[in-house]
Amino acid sequence: MSFRRQPKNVTDLVSSILKDKKFNEKAQSVDFFDRWEEIVGQEYAKCCRPHSLNKGTLLIEAIDAVYIQELSMQEKALKKKICDLGYGGTVSSIKFISGNPKNIGSDKRRR
């Protein structure tokens, strides 16, 4: 008796990958992170960056508590801008953390 599997149709395989919620979220976050300056503006992009996106929660890393406070007051506007750019259901909540100023504003991004 042979236990060989039948080859999968490429269309079915790609479709199943794209339906995977985690894969979709990761793919969107990559593009989303690349458009960060467009979302927050040039000035804020120098002082904060997206750290991670997990289950709809965007974690933003900022250089100090002042920027965390300013951005937290703009949470609603940030979500609207994210939605306007085509990432409608991507972010349901935003949390803020203090980060290393050396890493913020550089191209060193954790994904």
C-alpha positions in Angstrom: 0.0 0.0 0.0 1.4 3.4 -1.0 1.0 6.5 1.2 2.1 9.0 -1.5 0.3 12.3 -1.4 -1.2 13.8 -4.5 0.4 17.0 -5.6 -1.5 20.1 -4.6 -2.8 22.6 -7.1 -0.7 25.8 -6.9 -3.9 27.9 -7.0 -5.3 26.1 -4.0 -2.0 26.4 -2.1 -1.6 30.1 -2.7 -5.3 30.7 -1.8 -4.8 28.8 1.5 -1.7 30.8 2.4 -3.5 34.1 1.6 -6.4 33.1 3.8 -4.1 32.6 6.7 -4.8 35.6 9.1 -1.2 35.7 10.5 0.3 35.7 7.0 -2.0 38.5 5.9 -1.3 40.6 9.0 2.5 40.1 8.6 2.3 41.0 4.9 0.3 44.2 5.6 2.6 45.2 8.5 5.6 45.1 6.2 4.0 47.6 3.8 2.5 49.5 6.7 5.8 50.0 8.4 7.4 51.1 5.1 4.8 53.9 4.9 5.3 55.1 8.5 6.5 58.6 7.6 3.4 59.0 5.4 1.3 58.0 8.4 2.8 60.1 11.2 4.6 62.9 9.2 8.2 63.6 8.8 8.7 65.2 12.2 7.2 62.3 14.2 8.9 59.7 12.1 12.2 61.0 13.4 11.0 60.4 17.0 8.9 57.3 16.8 8.6 54.1 14.8 6.3 51.1 14.6 7.7 48.3 16.7 5.3 45.5 16.0 1.8 44.7 14.9 0.2 41.8 16.7 -3.5 40.8 16.6 -4.5 44.3 15.6 -2.5 46.0 18.3 0.1 48.4 16.9 3.0 48.9 19.3 4.8 52.3 18.7 8.2 53.0 20.1 9.0 56.6 20.9 12.1 58.3 22.1 10.5 59.7 25.3 7.3 60.2 27.3 6.6 63.6 25.7 6.2 62.0 22.2 4.3 59.1 23.7 1.8 61.5 25.3 1.5 63.6 22.1 0.9 60.5 19.9 -1.5 58.9 22.4 -3.7 62.1 22.1 -3.6 61.6 18.3 -4.6 57.9 18.4 -7.9 58.4 16.7 -6.3 60.5 13.9 -3.6 57.9 13.5 -6.1 55.1 13.1 -8.1 57.2 10.6 -4.9 57.9 8.5 -4.0 54.2 8.6 -7.6 53.4 7.4 -7.4 56.1 4.7 -4.2 54.5 3.3 -6.0 51.2 2.8 -5.2 49.3 6.0 -8.8 49.4 7.3 -9.0 46.5 9.7 -5.2 46.3 10.4 -5.1 48.3 13.6 -7.7 48.1 16.3 -5.6 49.6 19.1 -2.4 51.4 19.6 0.1 51.0 22.5 3.2 53.0 23.2 6.6 52.2 24.6 9.8 54.2 25.2 12.5 53.1 22.9 16.2 53.6 22.2 16.7 56.9 20.4 19.6 55.5 18.4 17.3 53.0 16.7 14.4 55.4 16.1 14.6 57.3 12.8 17.1 54.8 11.4 16.4 52.0 9.0 16.9 49.4 11.8 13.5 47.9 12.1 12.4 44.8 13.9 9.8 42.7 12.1 
